[in-house]
Amino acid sequence: MQAASRESYKIAADRLDEYVRGAEASAVATTADDILSVAALLRREPRLRRALSDPARSGEDRSGLLEGMLRGKLGADALTLVSVLVSGRWSAPSELLEGAERLGVEALLASADSAGELSEVEDELFRFGQVVSGSPELSSALSDPMVPAERRATLVDQLLAGKARPVTGYLVGVALAGFGGRSFIGALTRLVELAADRRDRQVAYVTVAAPLSDEEEQRLGARLSAIYGREVSVRQTVNPDVLGGVSVRVGSDLYDGTVLRRLNETRNALAKR
């Protein structure tokens, strides 16, 4: 998002946090569903996106347009939040859509946090992403835009039935819709990061040839927490191809100490001689 859009989103996100502090988890979940339904409407209706982000119209005019369309169709809390969102300045219609999606996701994560389930939801999203990434057939089936969305959603429901919390299943559905314009796996990864951020944590993606022990994982997490100044969720991926050592990615930072990297560097150095 550009600066104006980021500021508009922050105002709406702050209002969401105020609302969450005084609401029950179930009410927040309902509000999240309402906000995401508005995001889906914006995704389907490009003319509406343009009208609600038109800088030539006042914020009051744009929020009035939205309220006139949706009053009686959304809960009062959701309507207030999306009205705040559209009354801001948006650099592009696509950024308004991104803001609506993000606000709905944050509300859904807040409902899981209020219910004491956010850590589990973060873990389930990561593990489902691992399952999908580890199966080319499944990844193709869930990522292929030529496969009807309903069929992909049904497949996800079958895979998660009895194995994940309802919020996790809902968020996987958001990823299927291309959250933030990302690929399915990219959207799942971003949702894991947002869940961690709501718990004031950073995510470290760790690739190893063999699983770390609980003690090794805790030691690595503590070391990374000291570096980044906040708690770190360590998310392991086991890949025998790296042969040994550890690769760690935190945001845009990459620490690659794998045997495979060292071998590749040695090969490259020899090839230049």
N, C-alpha and C positions, 0 to 999 in steps of 0.2 A: 504494500500500500504506500501511496505517496503521503506526504506530511499532513495535508488537510484531512485525508481519509483516516489516517491513524488517530488524529485528535478527535474526530467525530466518533470513531469506534471506542476510544478510551472513555468518552463521556457516557456512552451507553453501557459499557462494561462496568463502570463505577456504579451506575444506577442498578445494574444487575446485582452487584455485590451487596449493595444496601438492602435490596429486596430479599436476597437469600438469607441474610442474617436474621430476619424476622419471620421466615416461612418454614413450613414443614417440608420434609424431603419429597413427599408425594405431590404437594402443590407445586414445588419447583420443577418436578418431572413433567407435570402437565403443562406448565408454562414453557418449558423447553420444547415440548412437542408442538405447541402453538407457534413458537418462533420458527422452528424448522419447517413448519407448514408454510409460513410466509416466505421463507427462503426458497422453498420448492416452487411457490407461485412466481417469485421473481425470476427463477431459472427458466420457467416455461414462457414468461411474458416479457420479452425484451422491450416492448414499448412502455410497459409499466416501469421497468427498471430505469429507462431513460427519463420518464416523467418524474420519478421520485428522487432522481439525482440531478435534475436540471438546475444549474446554478442561476438561471434567469428567474426562477421561482423562489419565493422566500421559504425559509424552513417551516414557518407556520402554515403556509399554503400546502407544502408537500405533506406535512404530517396530517393536515386536515383532509387531504385527498385520501390518504391511506386509512384514516379512521372512518371516513364515510363509506369506504368499501368494506371494511372488516368489522365494524361495530356490530356486536351480536353474534359474530362468528368466531371470535377469540375470547379467551378469558381477559378480564380487565387488566391484570398484571402484564400479560404478554402484549396487549395492545399498547399499554403505556410505554413499555420497553422498545417496541419496534417504532413507535411514534418518535421517541427520543432519537433513535437511530437515524431515521430518514430526515429528521429536521436538521441534521448536521450537514456540513459541506463535504461533498464526495468528488474526488478527482475524476472518476469515471464510473459509469453504470456497473461495470464488472466489479468494482471495489465495494459498491453498496451490496451486491450479492455476496461477496466474500465476507463482508461485515455481518450480514444477517446469518450466514451459515456459522460463522465463528461464535456469534452471540448465542445461537441455539445450542451449539456444542458445549460452550462454557456453562450454560444453564444445566445441561444434562450431566456434565461432570460435577457440577455443584450439588446436584441432587444425589449423586452417588456418594459424594463426600459427606453430605448431611446424614446419609444412611449408614456411614461407616464402611462403605464398600469400594472406595476409590482405588486403594492399593490393589485390590483383587481385580478390578476392572482394567487397570493399567497392565497387570500381568496377563490377563486373558487376551487383551488386544495384541500384546507382543507375541504371545505363544501362537495365536491364530495366524499372525503374520508369518511366523516361522514355518507353520504347517503349509501355508500357501506357497511360500518361497521355495520350500523343499519339494514341491510337486509341480513340475512343469504343466501337467495336464490340468490340475486344479487351478493353477495361476492363470492359464489361458482361458479356462471356462469362466472365471470370475472377472477377468479383465477385458474380455472381448466385447466391444460395444455392439457387435452384430448379434450377440446373444440377448434376447429380450430381458429387460431389467427384472421382470417378474420371475423369470426362470432362474436368474442368478440369485435373487432374493430367497427363493424357495430352497435352492441348494445350500445357501448359508444357514437358513433355519434348520435344515436337516443336519448339517454338520455341527451346529452349536446346541441342538436340543439336549437339555439336561446337563450340558457341560459348561455353560457360561451364564452369567447374570443377564437379565433382560436389558439393562443399560448397555452391556457389551454388545449384545445383538443389535440394538438400535444403532450404536456407533459404527458397527461394521456396515450396516445399511447406508449410513451417511458416507462412508468410504466408497461403497459401491457406486454412489451417485457422483463420485468425483470431487470430494471435499476440497475446496480451494483450487479447483482446476488440476488436481494432481492425479497420477495414476493410482490404481487401487492400493498397491503396496506402499506407494509414497504417502497416500492419505492415511493408511493405518499407522505408519511411522510417525506422522505428524500428530495423530490422535494420542499415541503413547506419550509423546513429548508434552502435549498440552495437559494430559492427566498428571504427569510428573510435576509440571510447573505449578499446577494448582496445589500440589502438596509441597511446594517450595523446594523442589528437587530438580537436579539436572539428570539427563539420561546419558549413560556411557554404554556404547555398543562395543562389546568385546568379542573378538574372534579368536578362538583357540583350537588347537588340534585335538585336545581332549578336555573334558569338562573340568573347570576349576572346582576344588573342594569348597565347602562352605567357609572354611577359615581363610582360604586364599581369596575368595570373592570378597569377604568382609575386609580383608587387609587392603585389597586393591581399591575398594570403595572408600575406605578411610583415607587412603593416600590421595585419591582424586578429590575428595571433599576438602582436604586441606589446600589443594591447588586452586579449586574453583570457589571456595568460600561458601559453599552450601552443600547440603546432603546430595549424594549421587546414587541413582538407581543403576545398578550394574545389570545389563542385559546380555547374556551370553549366546553366542552362535558357535556351534562346534563344526569345524571344517577341517578334516584330516589333510586336505591339500596344503595347508599352511605349514605342515610338518612339525612345527614346534614354535615356542615363543608366544607372544601375545600382540594382537593389534587392538588398539583402543581408539574409538572415535567419539568425541564429545563436541556436539555442534559442528563447527567447521574445523576443529582441531583434530589432527590424526597423528597418533603415535604408533608407528608400525615397527615392532621389534620381532617380527616373525622370521623363522628360518628361511621361508620362501623368499621374503624380500631380500635377505642378505645374499642368498644364492643368485637371485636375479641381478643384484648390484655387482656381484663378482663376475657373472657372465658378461654383463655390459662393459665392465672395466677391461676384461680380457679381449673382448671384441674390438676395442679401440686401439689395442696395441699393434 
